[in-house]
Amino acid sequence: MADLSLLQEDLPEDADGFGVDDCSSESDVIVVPSALDFVSQDDMLTPLGRLDKYAASENVFNRQMVARSLLDTLREVCDDERDCIAVLERISRLADDSEPTVRAELMEQVPHIALFCQENRPAIPYAFSKYLLPIVVRYLADQNNQVRKTSQAALLALLEQELIERFDVETKVCPVLVELTAPDSNDDVKTEAVAIMCKMAPMVGKDITERLILPRFCEMCCDCRMFHVRKVCAANFGDICSVVGQQATEEMLLPRFFQLCSDNVWGVRKACAECFMAVSCATCQEIRRTKLSALFINLISDPSRWVRQAAFQSLGPFISTFANPSSSGQYFKEENKSSEDTSVEDKNRTRDEEVPEDAQIRPEDIPTDPTVSNSSVKLEGAPDPDIGAESPRKPPGDSSLPCPLSSEPHQEAASNEDDKKPGTCRSASQLEVGASAQDSAPLDQELYNSFHFWRTPLPEIDLDVELEQGSGNKLSPEGLEGMPEATTPASVNITMATRKELEEMIENLEPHIDDPDVKAQVDVLAAALRASTLDACDEASEAARRAPQDELPGCRLDHGTAGPLMSEAVENMESALRYIHDDSDSGTSGGFSPDEERRAKVQDVVPQALLDQYLSMTDPSRAQTVDTEIAKHCAYSLPGVALTLGRQNWHCLRETYETLASDMQWKVRRTLAFSIHELAVILGDQLTAADLVPIFNGFLKDLDEVRIGVLKHLHDFLKLLHIDKRREYLYQLQEFLVTDNSRNWRFRAELAEQLILLLELYSPRDIYDYLRPIALNLCADKVSSVRWISYKLVGEMVRKLHRAAPPTFGVDLIRELVESFGRCPRWSGRQAFVFVCQTVIEDECLPMDQFAMHLMPHLLTLANDRVPNVRVLLAKTLRQTLLEKEYFLTSASCHQEAVEQTIMALQMDRDSDVKYFASIHPASTKISEDAMSTASSTY
């Protein structure tokens, strides 16, 4: 023992004492240590003793270890309140360590210790507020940068987890931060303190932010000495605005924001451009339109390219802040009434309220002469086949609009076809008298563009009435009381307006007369102009000779010759205007001057200057002077801009969208492909079919990087199309199986996922004829992940086809599964058949009696398969899936007996794995966990 004691004295103090096995160099005596020598000295110390021992060590790593083990020490002594307080007191002493790494390590543990104190609050009340929070606040001004950063992260984590009491935030945290931002404070500390104040504002709420943070924040925005402080304020300006609300933003923050946007440092202006959307959201619509728009235009035209780049990236989000449900056309549905119907009813209700009652046509005003009914005057809402041809592309607002004035009983009895074609609605309301016609026309012209929405009524009704007068047909006295005074001035005004419009169109088209299409258009317009000129001359001569008698002898025309002439004139005029209407809608503006093109893109939802800048983002010069990816930013924000403008202003964006869809950069087209389904929801079915479907078809033939965007939302887009248009894509689904890279298996997996969703959109025959071959192809894919999804696809297909009436397609599909997979010469095909059966059982795609009749006999024959992998999977399916169904547990049928016999045969199998999985309740888990190991190779 004497020799052992000497050996122990030579050991260091903190040695563990393990393996003390030494031999004397002078003797062969082997010293056998005692069992007590293997016990570490630390193990003999209490948790507080170990803490004190290493906290007083001169070794920095030992003190770091103390900071790292504080939480474990607290857990060990949590039952004793005095020991917990003692540990917290030692934390306060350790916080005074001179080594920065020790302080930083301690601060990293503070959030975890605070959470422990919160969970054990009854045992150690006020522990965090008294011992830990002062350390965090003190370290915010530490000289070491790492310690300051760690304390800032700890403070934000504590605020996010709501571990700091509100009273402590007001009395201990905020005053320190305000003090750190004083003018005489260290530059780095001041910048970091401002950043912390901005980040903690959303966590502490509006009240504390307005009282304690906002005044100092406004002062920091005007810090003339350090641009770093102003830059931090600008970068976090949006967060502060969203916290304090609209009133404080407009009264206190906006003046500072205007100063920051005109700062002489481009980094500050760039930060302002980046947060512009958040600032805009915190202001009212008037300030947004009058002040912020002009301010943003200045940022877009900033001398610094970096500022312009940030401004253009924020342009789309800023425009989206002008969104209004009344202009975007998006509403919540109520009582199964569509949003479009609601908006249409509101518009009609407004129009009806503005029309005087005396402006409605009375039944006694309708001419009773039989010859009148043969003319083109339609007084009972009947559609005119010549004038009422529906244009190929109608604006969204016209999709379901009835006649603007339709309150009479005979108008309510009009045909359904007339209701569905707003362009053909010719009711008696077009014969409205004097002032009401003149008052309502300017209103319509203000609300709608004449090329895209309601246009001034054509004079065909008045012409035909005058023809009847000239041919000697007498109107009733009641009709003469209202008609001569009302129709003559309205007819003259309408004719003059129409001729002026036609002359402007011809003048604008003449520079492009070389184009055959433009020449044909000019010929049509010229014929319509000549007809309107002839009509004006007839009206002038008729007005000069008109007498106050019922008979008008000076204006007698032969009805057989004048009628066809006037009808042809009206038809030419109507077709000409309709041609222009369709041409402008389709976006082919080659026949219009630049001024007219600009007028076609005018709207009143957002300031026009902002929209013009947004539309210019597709200009190739922007990529050179601003950002090479500016077109991608334009494409990314286009759905938001379209939602803001509303479908009635889609004509403003149509050309830009088509330009982006044909951009040379595949990233731009990819962005559009990922969002085309959202844009389709915004535009509605008619505009989607007219403008988005051609672009969608182009994306289907694009690169795989673009096609994947279309494929991921294929169901979302196709469900918005008409069923006939939707069926056209059945022929193209097969093309998704071909990819640029055969290793791109995720593409095929996504196709399988989308096909599951598409089952609800197509009929059983379409599913069987078009989707079934694709599904069976995917079941034989080389990649197991694709096959797994395909098995589910086939199961859902079996479910839908079996439930169809009659279920012949389901029976045929099951028969093909048996032939193609159940009897496949390759073992992977037979294994796939077992997987499909397992999916059908688990998801209950078939009733169990139908499964037992159609699939189970072929499934049980695989018990004799020569490949063990197939038999192993069969044993799993029978034991873990099939026998768990109540149908096979309760019924003593021949099917149950066959299953039990098959399982007994598998239990006697020569392969050990087959025996194991065929046993009663094997220790392994379900198929889904180990099926990948039994599947074929991934490639």
Buried (B, 14 or more C-beta within 10 A) or exposed (E): EEEBEEBEEEEEEEEBBEEBEBEEEEEEEEBEBEEEBEEEEEEEEEBBEBBBBBBEBEEEEBBBBBBEBBBEBBEBBBEEBEBBBBBBEBBEEBBEBEEBBBBBBBBBBBBBBBBBBBEBEEBBEEBBBBBBBBBBBBBBBBEBEEBBBBBBBBBBBBBBEEBBBEEBBBEBBBEBBBEBBEEEBEEEBBBBBBBBBBBBBBBBEBEBBBEBBBEBBBBBBEBEEBBBBBBBBBBBBBBBBBBBEEEBBBEBBBEBBBBBBBBEBBBBBBBBBBBBBBBBBBBEEEBBBEBBBEBBBBBBEBEBEBBBBBBBBBBBBBBBBBBEEEBBBBBEEEEEEEBBEBBBEEBBEEBEEEBEEEBBBEEEBBBEBEBBEEBBBBBBBBBBEBBBBBBEBBBBBBBBBBBBBBBBEBBEEBEEEBBBBBBBBBBBBBBBBBEBBEBBBEEBBEBBBBBBBBBBBBBBBBBBBBBBBBBBBBBBEEBBEBBBEBBBEBBBBBBEBBBEBBEEBBEBBEEBEEEEEBBEBBEBBBBBBEBBBEBBEBBEEBEEEBEEEEEBEEBEBEBEEBBEBBBEBBBBBBBBBBBBBBBBBBBEBEBBBEEBEEEBBEBEBBBBEBBBBBBBBBBEEBBEEBBEBBBBBBBBBBBBBBBBBBBBBBBBBBBBBBBBBEBEBBBBBBBBBBBBBBBBBBBBBBBBBBBBBEBBEBBBEBBBBBBBBBBBBBBBBBBBBEEEBBBEBBEEBEEBBEBEEEEBBEBBBBBBBBBBBBBEBBEBEBBBEBBBBBBBEBBBBBBBBBBBBBBBBBBBBBBBBBEBEEBEBBBEBBEBBBEBBBEBEEBBBBBBBBBBBBBBBBBEBBEBEBBBEBBBEBBBBBBEBEBBBBBBBBBBBBBBBBBEBEBBEEEEEEBBEBBEEBBEBBBEBEBEBBBBBBBEEBEEEEBEEBBEEBBBEEE
